[in-house]
Amino acid sequence: MARPRRTIKLQIERYNPDVDPAPHDEVYEVESDPSDRVLDLLNRIKWFQDGTLTYRRSCGHGICGSDAMRINGQNRLACKTLVKNLGERVTVQPLIGLKVIKDLVVDQRPFFDHYDEIMPYLINDERPPATERLQTPEERARYDDTTKCILCAACTAACPPFWANGRFIGPAAIVNAHRFVFDSRDRATSERLAILNRRFGVWGCRVVFNCTDACPRGIKVTDAIEQCKRAILSESV
Ligand code: SF4
């Protein structure tokens, strides 16, 4: 039997730095279908109740990573979080550790600056072969998990060391370093490991596991971080 529509109270942290002295909560009542995700409710509020509500969204299907936010106290993608699993009252807040630009939109520049630090592209100046740079299935599997990152920032914005000091490179940058460090075609392993070995690099991780819990792609983030630490210590990857 189909589940009936429910009325959900969505408590959203609002903040417009041009007019608000401080963030405050606003509560909206929205009708919800059993198949609705939190993004559907935010859209319904913006389109039919309050056009000033501001949030990022693009693909709406868990691929672009633009709608990461805190939902009932946990970092989630709004487009992947089913409302039926959340109860009658749902809290929505911006990610922590990144400056709020407006409402649920945070300044992602520090996040992407850390991403840029690790040189997130294949580096290989050797003469290219006539065909592709081939890998064995085992070589490809070595970094398969970390290729799934969609740069949503849910992990880095769930990381207490990053909250304490935004200079910490953060889990997402390390995940993306892992993706190239363990790629047999890449030739910049030493440079990347040296970057991770710097002050505010990989050793800032305190193995809290928040990042792994937050990742909407199911990436074993903490495990990838630990693999990078071991690679630095052994320099034999
Ligand atoms: S590792 Fe997961 S949580 Fe972190 S940015 Fe990538 S997809 Fe998002």
Residues whose N, C-alpha, C, O or C-beta is under 5 A from the ligand:
A	BS01	SF4	K148 C149 I150 L151 C152 A153 A154 C155 T156 A172 V175 A214 C215 P216 R217 I219
